[in-house]
Amino acid sequence: MEALHVNAVFNIVNRLANAFGWSWDSDEHVRAAARVIQGTRYRLPGLVLR
């Protein structure tokens, strides 16, 4: 089940990034995003899960 959640978050973020044209400006942005992902443990906000 956790693997499915990780996959879902990954796909949602990728689709949003493509839709909004997001890009990484620097390696520091990549590291900051990794810290957020680790901090939330790939959990989606309750709003998304409704």
Number of C-alpha atoms within 10 A of each C-alpha: 6 10 9 9 14 15 12 14 16 12 12 12 11 12 12 11 12 11 9 8 8 10 10 9 8 8 9 10 12 12 11 11 13 11 12 11 13 11 10 10 12 17 14 13 9 7 6 6 7 5
